[in-house]
């Protein structure tokens, strides 16, 4: 009996000696670990092993047991157990049944060539180069109207109206007399013939400057008979956009009586937003949709980017030229313009629905597995109809939440609010405990300039940390004033960011 007892005591002393040696070895490196550290990597029967997490709470997991840079074993995480990984400040955990009820759906971020489309609203306008004004160059009276309705279609050469002008009649008689004089002086001296020819040429130039047609001038030269009225004809096939001429009215030189537009080709003046104008180039293809013809799409090209910006709408006008067969496009119609711009190769993209835009920042939710979702701020780039470029914050292949992400974000905000309002005696105490961690330790050093504390602390059950020495930040500089090296304290700390541990309260 005594020999058995001696054997047990000897084994116990040997175990204590081994533990003391392990403690001394780890203490010399600033880390104290319990002798059962290896138990954290051993699988527990009856539970589903998910992965192994970093013992310091860093965003690093492993499917197999491993050690960190300080020699600490990674901690096993099991599905549905109390030993699941504590959440960082930007993470939320949602149960499987709630995930299914919310309809959460994820999709991996992918590398793709993003064909961006710049969209703008516009309006149909006549081509300014195809608009003609009918303006007599002499004074007269409108004798008769042949086209008397605004909006009427006219053909090239069609008579618009007839005018009477005393000046016109005098100019015709002058030219007729000059032509007769040239014919009668054929046998006269060359000087007389030259003088009469000059008079005839001057009269002819005057008629031509008044837009008298060549046929009328030829008839006048052959017959010598003057006409009382002069017909004005349309110079182009088009639509009467404006008509000021009235039967019997008097007009002055240069007064525009008709305005005719050729609508076989029209312009679309699109208002492109300031941030997109650098992507629009002359000659770029454009696709135009009109509300009046939802089944049709009209193709055109950018012909000009205007050099001015509207300060009220922060838009720049862009001109798109369109063919208008059949005259379907009417001036004044509203149009939706799509301008495809060149892609810059493959980039990391996520669906547009994955981005939560608060106005000041954009975030996406990353599925970390086991019901954990991480809120991550991202920087966005080019955008297409379905996907958006992520310049920073997400790597290709990471699963992002594309459905019910607003509900998860609301759940995260609710849990954070409950954790901040709860106290140990309230119903929300579990949420508060999930944020703060308590332990005791000895102050090794205080750096007032950096606002940090070096602490040798006891194990932290809520984080499954062993005893070790590490550096903390102080939430308030006043906490540092009462701390001296060697002081033994109880303290509470939180994880403000991944791997950043901050002491919030200290008690002797």
C-alpha positions as CSV (number, residue, x, y, z in Angstrom):
1,X,0.0,0.0,0.0
2,X,2.8,2.4,0.9
3,X,4.8,1.5,-2.2
4,X,1.7,2.2,-4.3
5,X,1.3,5.6,-2.6
6,X,4.9,6.4,-3.1
7,X,4.6,5.6,-6.8
8,X,1.7,7.9,-7.2
9,X,3.5,10.7,-5.4
10,X,6.5,10.2,-7.5
11,X,4.5,10.5,-10.7
12,X,2.8,13.6,-9.4
13,X,6.1,15.3,-8.5
14,X,7.4,14.4,-12.0
15,X,4.4,16.0,-13.6
16,X,4.7,19.1,-11.5
17,X,8.4,19.3,-12.4
18,X,7.6,19.0,-16.1
19,X,4.9,21.7,-15.8
20,X,7.3,24.0,-14.0
21,X,9.9,23.5,-16.8
22,X,7.3,24.3,-19.4
23,X,6.2,27.4,-17.5
24,X,9.8,28.7,-17.2
25,X,10.5,28.1,-20.9
26,X,7.4,29.9,-22.0
27,X,7.8,32.7,-19.4
28,X,11.2,33.5,-20.8
29,X,9.6,34.3,-24.2
30,X,6.9,36.5,-22.7
31,X,4.1,33.8,-23.1
32,X,2.6,31.5,-20.5
33,X,0.6,28.6,-21.8
34,X,-1.2,25.9,-19.7
35,X,0.1,22.3,-19.8
36,X,-3.1,21.2,-21.5
37,X,-2.7,23.5,-24.5
38,X,-2.5,20.6,-26.8
39,X,-6.0,19.7,-25.8
40,X,-7.3,22.6,-27.9
41,X,-6.4,20.8,-31.1
42,X,-7.9,17.5,-30.1
43,X,-11.2,16.7,-31.7
44,X,-14.2,16.3,-29.3
45,X,-16.3,13.3,-30.0
46,X,-20.0,13.9,-31.0
47,X,-19.3,17.4,-32.4
48,X,-18.7,18.6,-35.9
49,X,-15.3,20.2,-36.2
50,X,-15.4,23.4,-38.4
51,X,-11.9,24.7,-38.4
52,X,-9.1,25.9,-36.2
53,X,-8.9,29.7,-35.4
54,X,-6.0,31.9,-34.4
55,X,-5.8,32.1,-30.6
56,X,-5.2,35.8,-30.7
57,X,-8.4,36.5,-32.7
58,X,-6.6,37.4,-35.9
59,X,-8.5,36.7,-39.2
60,X,-6.7,33.5,-39.9
61,X,-8.1,30.0,-39.8
62,X,-6.8,26.5,-40.7
63,X,-8.6,23.3,-41.6
64,X,-5.8,21.3,-39.7
65,X,-4.1,21.9,-36.3
66,X,-1.2,24.4,-36.3
67,X,0.6,26.9,-34.1
68,X,1.0,30.6,-34.5
69,X,4.2,32.6,-34.5
70,X,4.3,32.6,-30.7
71,X,4.0,28.8,-30.5
72,X,0.4,28.8,-29.3
73,X,-1.9,26.1,-30.6
74,X,-4.8,27.2,-32.8
75,X,-8.2,26.6,-31.1
76,X,-10.7,24.1,-32.5
77,X,-14.1,25.6,-33.5
78,X,-17.2,23.3,-33.5
79,X,-20.6,23.9,-35.1
80,X,-23.3,25.1,-32.8
81,X,-21.2,25.0,-29.6
82,X,-20.4,27.6,-27.1
83,X,-16.7,27.3,-28.1
84,X,-17.3,28.9,-31.5
85,X,-15.0,31.6,-32.4
86,X,-15.6,35.0,-30.7
87,X,-16.8,37.7,-33.1
88,X,-14.7,40.6,-34.2
89,X,-16.2,44.1,-34.1
90,X,-17.1,43.9,-37.8
91,X,-18.6,40.5,-37.7
92,X,-22.0,39.0,-36.9
93,X,-23.2,35.5,-36.4
94,X,-26.6,34.3,-37.5
95,X,-28.1,30.9,-36.9
96,X,-28.7,28.5,-39.8
97,X,-32.4,28.6,-39.5
98,X,-32.4,32.4,-39.5
99,X,-30.2,32.4,-42.6
100,X,-32.7,30.2,-44.4
101,X,-35.6,32.4,-43.3
102,X,-33.9,35.6,-44.4
103,X,-33.2,34.0,-47.8
104,X,-29.5,34.8,-47.7
105,X,-27.7,34.0,-51.0
106,X,-24.0,34.4,-51.8
107,X,-21.9,34.6,-54.9
108,X,-18.2,34.5,-55.4
109,X,-16.4,37.6,-56.5
110,X,-15.1,37.0,-60.0
111,X,-12.6,38.4,-62.4
112,X,-14.4,39.6,-65.5
113,X,-14.1,42.1,-68.3
114,X,-16.6,44.9,-67.3
115,X,-18.3,46.5,-70.3
116,X,-19.4,49.8,-68.8
117,X,-22.3,51.7,-70.3
118,X,-22.7,55.4,-69.7
119,X,-26.4,56.3,-69.7
120,X,-27.9,59.7,-70.2
121,X,-31.2,61.4,-71.0
122,X,-31.6,63.5,-74.1
123,X,-34.0,65.1,-76.6
124,X,-34.4,65.0,-80.3
125,X,-33.5,68.2,-82.2
126,X,-33.2,69.1,-85.9
127,X,-29.8,68.9,-87.5
128,X,-28.8,72.6,-87.5
129,X,-26.9,72.1,-90.8
130,X,-30.2,71.0,-92.5
131,X,-32.4,73.9,-91.4
132,X,-33.1,76.6,-94.1
133,X,-34.6,80.0,-93.8
134,X,-36.5,81.6,-96.8
135,X,-35.7,85.3,-96.6
136,X,-36.4,87.6,-99.7
137,X,-33.5,90.1,-100.3
138,X,-35.8,92.9,-101.4
139,X,-38.9,94.7,-100.2
140,X,-42.3,93.5,-101.4
141,X,-45.7,92.0,-100.7
142,X,-46.9,88.4,-100.3
143,X,-49.2,88.0,-103.3
144,X,-50.1,84.3,-102.9
145,X,-49.4,81.4,-100.5
146,X,-49.1,77.8,-101.7
147,X,-47.8,76.4,-98.4
148,X,-49.7,78.0,-95.5
149,X,-49.5,75.5,-92.6
150,X,-46.8,75.0,-90.1
151,X,-45.6,71.3,-90.1
152,X,-46.5,70.7,-93.7
153,X,-44.2,68.5,-95.6
154,X,-42.7,70.0,-98.8
155,X,-40.5,68.7,-101.6
156,X,-37.4,70.2,-103.0
157,X,-38.3,72.8,-105.6
158,X,-42.0,73.0,-104.5
159,X,-43.4,76.6,-104.7
160,X,-44.0,78.1,-101.3
161,X,-45.4,81.6,-102.1
162,X,-45.4,84.4,-104.8
163,X,-44.4,88.0,-104.1
164,X,-44.8,91.3,-105.8
165,X,-42.1,94.0,-105.6
166,X,-41.8,97.2,-107.5
167,X,-38.0,96.9,-107.3
168,X,-38.2,93.5,-108.8
169,X,-40.3,94.7,-111.8
170,X,-37.9,97.6,-112.3
171,X,-34.8,95.3,-112.2
172,X,-36.4,93.0,-114.8
173,X,-37.2,95.9,-117.2
174,X,-33.7,97.2,-116.7
175,X,-32.2,93.8,-117.7
176,X,-34.6,93.4,-120.6
177,X,-33.7,96.8,-122.0
178,X,-30.0,96.1,-121.5
179,X,-30.3,92.8,-123.5
180,X,-32.1,94.6,-126.3
181,X,-29.4,97.3,-126.4
182,X,-26.7,94.7,-126.7
183,X,-28.5,93.1,-129.6
184,X,-29.1,96.5,-131.4
185,X,-25.5,97.6,-131.0
186,X,-24.0,94.6,-132.8
187,X,-22.8,96.8,-135.7
188,X,-21.8,99.8,-133.5
189,X,-18.4,100.6,-132.3
190,X,-16.7,98.3,-129.9
191,X,-16.7,100.9,-127.1
192,X,-20.5,101.3,-127.3
193,X,-21.0,97.5,-127.4
194,X,-18.8,97.1,-124.3
195,X,-20.7,99.7,-122.3
196,X,-24.0,98.2,-123.1
197,X,-22.7,94.7,-122.2
198,X,-21.5,95.9,-118.8
199,X,-25.0,97.4,-118.2
200,X,-26.6,94.0,-119.1
201,X,-24.2,92.1,-116.8
202,X,-24.9,94.4,-113.9
203,X,-28.6,94.0,-114.3
204,X,-28.2,90.2,-114.5
205,X,-26.1,90.1,-111.4
206,X,-28.7,92.1,-109.5
207,X,-31.4,89.6,-110.4
208,X,-29.3,86.7,-109.5
209,X,-28.4,88.3,-106.1
210,X,-32.2,88.4,-105.5
211,X,-32.4,84.7,-106.0
212,X,-34.2,84.8,-109.3
213,X,-34.1,81.4,-110.9
214,X,-32.0,80.7,-114.1
215,X,-35.2,79.7,-115.9
216,X,-36.9,83.0,-115.2
217,X,-33.8,84.9,-116.2
218,X,-33.5,83.0,-119.5
219,X,-37.2,83.5,-120.3
220,X,-36.8,87.2,-119.6
221,X,-33.7,87.5,-121.9
222,X,-35.5,85.7,-124.7
223,X,-38.9,87.4,-124.6
224,X,-38.2,90.6,-122.8
225,X,-41.5,90.3,-121.0
226,X,-41.3,91.1,-117.3
227,X,-43.4,89.2,-114.7
228,X,-45.4,90.9,-112.0
229,X,-44.7,88.3,-109.3
230,X,-41.8,86.1,-108.4
231,X,-42.2,82.5,-107.0
232,X,-40.1,81.3,-104.1
233,X,-39.4,77.6,-104.0
234,X,-38.2,75.2,-101.2
235,X,-34.5,74.5,-101.4
236,X,-34.8,71.1,-99.8
237,X,-37.3,68.4,-98.9
238,X,-38.5,68.7,-95.4
239,X,-41.0,70.0,-92.9
240,X,-42.1,73.6,-92.4
241,X,-40.9,74.4,-88.9
242,X,-41.9,78.1,-88.9
243,X,-44.2,80.2,-91.2
244,X,-44.5,84.0,-90.8
245,X,-45.8,84.7,-94.2
246,X,-49.4,85.9,-94.4
247,X,-51.5,86.6,-97.5
248,X,-51.0,90.2,-98.5
249,X,-48.4,91.1,-95.9
250,X,-45.6,93.4,-96.6
251,X,-42.1,92.2,-95.9
252,X,-38.7,93.9,-95.6
253,X,-35.3,92.7,-97.0
254,X,-33.9,89.9,-94.9
255,X,-37.1,89.0,-93.1
256,X,-37.4,85.2,-92.6
257,X,-40.9,84.2,-93.9
258,X,-40.4,80.4,-93.8
259,X,-38.1,78.0,-92.0
260,X,-37.8,74.5,-93.4
261,X,-35.9,71.6,-91.8
262,X,-34.7,68.4,-93.5
263,X,-35.5,65.7,-90.9
264,X,-33.9,62.8,-92.8
265,X,-31.2,63.0,-90.2
266,X,-31.6,64.4,-86.6
267,X,-29.5,65.1,-83.5
268,X,-29.9,63.8,-80.0
269,X,-28.5,66.2,-77.4
270,X,-27.7,64.0,-74.4
271,X,-26.9,65.4,-71.0
272,X,-24.0,63.3,-69.6
273,X,-23.0,63.6,-66.0
274,X,-19.8,65.3,-65.2
275,X,-18.1,62.2,-63.7
276,X,-18.7,60.2,-66.9
277,X,-17.8,62.8,-69.5
278,X,-14.1,61.7,-69.6
279,X,-15.2,58.3,-70.9
280,X,-17.1,59.7,-73.9
281,X,-15.2,60.2,-77.1
282,X,-16.1,61.5,-80.6
283,X,-17.0,58.7,-83.0
284,X,-18.2,56.4,-80.2
285,X,-21.2,54.2,-80.9
286,X,-24.5,55.1,-79.3
287,X,-27.8,53.3,-78.8
288,X,-31.0,55.4,-78.5
289,X,-34.3,54.4,-77.2
290,X,-37.5,56.4,-77.6
291,X,-40.5,56.0,-75.3
292,X,-42.9,56.3,-78.3
293,X,-41.2,53.2,-79.9
294,X,-40.3,50.8,-77.0
295,X,-39.7,48.0,-79.4
296,X,-37.2,49.9,-81.6
297,X,-33.5,50.8,-80.9
298,X,-31.8,53.5,-83.1
299,X,-28.1,53.4,-83.7
300,X,-26.0,56.5,-84.0
301,X,-22.6,57.9,-83.3
302,X,-21.2,60.7,-81.0
303,X,-20.3,63.6,-83.3
304,X,-19.4,66.3,-80.7
305,X,-18.8,66.8,-77.0
306,X,-19.7,70.3,-76.1
307,X,-17.1,72.4,-74.2
308,X,-19.5,73.7,-71.7
309,X,-21.1,72.4,-68.5
310,X,-24.4,73.2,-67.0
311,X,-23.7,74.3,-63.4
312,X,-27.2,73.5,-62.2
313,X,-27.4,69.9,-63.4
314,X,-23.6,69.2,-63.5
315,X,-24.0,67.7,-67.0
316,X,-22.2,68.2,-70.3
317,X,-24.2,68.2,-73.6
318,X,-23.1,65.4,-76.1
319,X,-24.4,65.4,-79.7
320,X,-25.4,62.1,-81.2
321,X,-26.3,61.9,-85.0
322,X,-29.1,59.6,-86.0
323,X,-30.6,58.6,-89.4
324,X,-34.3,59.1,-89.4
325,X,-35.9,57.0,-92.1
326,X,-39.6,57.3,-92.3
327,X,-39.5,60.4,-90.1
328,X,-40.3,58.5,-86.9
329,X,-38.1,60.7,-84.7
330,X,-39.8,64.1,-84.0
331,X,-38.0,67.1,-82.7
332,X,-38.7,67.5,-79.0
333,X,-39.1,63.8,-78.2
334,X,-37.3,62.5,-75.1
335,X,-34.6,59.9,-75.6
336,X,-32.6,57.5,-73.5
337,X,-29.0,57.2,-74.7
338,X,-26.6,54.3,-73.9
339,X,-22.9,54.9,-74.7
340,X,-20.8,51.7,-74.4
341,X,-17.2,52.6,-73.3
342,X,-14.1,50.5,-73.6
343,X,-13.2,48.0,-70.9
344,X,-9.8,48.0,-69.2
345,X,-9.3,44.2,-69.0
346,X,-10.3,41.8,-66.3
347,X,-11.1,43.2,-62.8
348,X,-12.5,41.9,-59.6
349,X,-16.3,42.4,-59.7
350,X,-19.3,41.7,-57.5
351,X,-23.0,41.9,-58.3
352,X,-24.4,45.4,-57.8
353,X,-26.9,44.0,-55.3
354,X,-23.9,43.0,-53.0
355,X,-23.0,46.6,-52.2
356,X,-24.6,48.5,-49.3
357,X,-24.1,52.2,-49.9
358,X,-24.6,54.4,-46.9
359,X,-23.8,57.6,-48.8
360,X,-20.4,58.0,-47.0
361,X,-19.0,54.6,-47.6
362,X,-19.7,51.3,-49.4
363,X,-19.6,47.9,-47.7
364,X,-20.1,44.3,-48.7
365,X,-20.7,41.3,-46.4
366,X,-18.3,38.4,-46.7
367,X,-19.6,34.9,-45.8
368,X,-16.9,33.5,-43.4
369,X,-18.8,30.2,-42.9
370,X,-20.5,28.7,-39.9
371,X,-23.1,31.5,-39.9
372,X,-20.4,34.3,-39.6
373,X,-20.6,37.3,-41.8
374,X,-17.9,40.0,-42.0
375,X,-18.7,43.6,-42.9
376,X,-16.0,45.0,-45.1
377,X,-15.6,48.5,-46.6
378,X,-14.7,48.5,-50.3
379,X,-13.6,51.0,-52.9
380,X,-15.6,50.8,-56.1
381,X,-14.7,51.5,-59.8
382,X,-16.5,51.0,-63.1
383,X,-20.0,49.8,-63.1
384,X,-22.2,47.8,-65.6
385,X,-25.8,47.0,-65.5
386,X,-25.3,43.9,-63.3
387,X,-21.8,44.1,-61.8
388,X,-19.5,46.7,-60.2
389,X,-15.7,46.7,-60.0
390,X,-14.1,46.4,-56.6
391,X,-10.7,48.1,-56.5
392,X,-10.0,47.4,-52.9
393,X,-11.5,45.3,-50.1
394,X,-12.5,42.0,-51.8
395,X,-10.4,39.3,-53.5
396,X,-11.5,37.1,-56.4
397,X,-13.2,34.0,-55.1
398,X,-14.4,35.4,-51.8
399,X,-18.1,34.7,-51.2
400,X,-20.1,37.9,-50.9
401,X,-23.8,38.2,-49.9
402,X,-26.0,39.2,-52.8
403,X,-29.4,38.7,-51.3
404,X,-30.8,39.8,-47.9
405,X,-27.5,41.6,-47.1
406,X,-29.5,44.6,-45.8
407,X,-31.2,42.3,-43.3
408,X,-27.9,40.9,-42.1
409,X,-26.5,44.5,-41.8
410,X,-29.6,45.4,-39.7
411,X,-29.0,42.4,-37.6
412,X,-25.4,43.4,-37.0
413,X,-26.4,46.9,-36.0
414,X,-29.0,45.5,-33.6
415,X,-26.6,43.2,-31.9
416,X,-24.0,46.0,-31.5
417,X,-26.7,48.3,-30.1
418,X,-27.8,45.7,-27.6
419,X,-24.2,45.0,-26.6
420,X,-23.6,48.7,-25.9
421,X,-26.7,49.2,-23.9
422,X,-26.6,46.0,-21.8
423,X,-25.3,45.6,-18.3
424,X,-24.4,42.5,-16.3
425,X,-27.8,42.4,-14.7
426,X,-30.0,43.1,-17.7
427,X,-31.5,40.7,-20.3
428,X,-28.9,41.9,-22.8
429,X,-25.9,40.9,-20.7
430,X,-24.9,38.0,-23.0
431,X,-24.4,40.5,-25.9
432,X,-22.3,42.7,-23.6
433,X,-20.2,39.8,-22.5
434,X,-19.6,38.8,-26.2
435,X,-17.9,42.2,-26.6
436,X,-15.8,42.6,-23.4
437,X,-13.4,40.1,-21.9
438,X,-12.2,40.1,-18.2
439,X,-9.1,38.7,-16.6
440,X,-6.3,39.6,-14.1
441,X,-2.6,40.3,-14.6
442,X,0.5,42.2,-13.6
443,X,1.6,45.4,-15.2
444,X,5.0,45.0,-16.8
445,X,5.4,48.4,-18.4
446,X,3.5,51.6,-19.4
447,X,4.3,53.8,-22.4
448,X,2.5,57.1,-21.9
449,X,3.6,58.5,-25.3
450,X,2.2,55.6,-27.3
451,X,-0.7,55.0,-24.9
452,X,0.1,51.3,-24.5
453,X,0.3,48.8,-21.5
454,X,2.5,45.7,-21.4
455,X,0.6,43.1,-19.3
456,X,1.3,39.6,-18.1
457,X,-2.2,38.3,-17.8
458,X,-3.9,35.1,-16.6
459,X,-5.9,32.9,-19.0
460,X,-8.9,34.5,-20.7
461,X,-11.8,32.0,-20.7
462,X,-14.0,33.9,-23.1
463,X,-11.3,33.9,-25.7
464,X,-9.8,30.5,-24.8
465,X,-6.4,32.3,-24.4
466,X,-3.7,30.8,-22.1
467,X,-1.7,33.0,-19.7
468,X,0.8,35.2,-21.5
469,X,2.4,38.6,-21.8
470,X,1.1,41.0,-24.5
471,X,0.7,44.6,-25.2
472,X,-2.7,46.4,-25.0
473,X,-3.8,49.9,-25.9
474,X,-5.6,52.1,-23.4
475,X,-9.1,53.4,-24.3
476,X,-8.5,56.5,-22.1
477,X,-5.1,58.1,-21.3
478,X,-6.4,58.5,-17.7
479,X,-6.1,54.7,-17.3
480,X,-2.3,55.0,-17.6
481,X,-1.9,57.5,-14.8
482,X,-2.7,55.1,-12.0
483,X,-0.7,52.1,-13.4
484,X,2.8,51.3,-12.2
485,X,5.0,48.4,-13.2
486,X,4.5,45.5,-10.9
487,X,0.9,46.4,-10.0
488,X,-1.5,43.5,-9.9
489,X,-4.9,44.4,-11.4
490,X,-8.2,43.1,-12.7
491,X,-9.0,44.5,-16.1
492,X,-11.5,44.3,-19.0
493,X,-10.6,44.7,-22.7
494,X,-12.3,44.6,-26.1
495,X,-11.2,44.0,-29.7
496,X,-11.6,47.3,-31.4
497,X,-10.3,46.0,-34.8
498,X,-9.0,42.6,-35.8
499,X,-5.9,42.0,-33.7
500,X,-6.2,45.4,-31.8
501,X,-7.0,44.8,-28.1
502,X,-8.0,47.8,-26.0
503,X,-8.2,48.0,-22.2
504,X,-11.4,49.7,-21.2
505,X,-11.3,49.5,-17.4
506,X,-8.8,48.6,-14.7
507,X,-9.3,47.8,-10.9
508,X,-6.6,47.1,-8.3
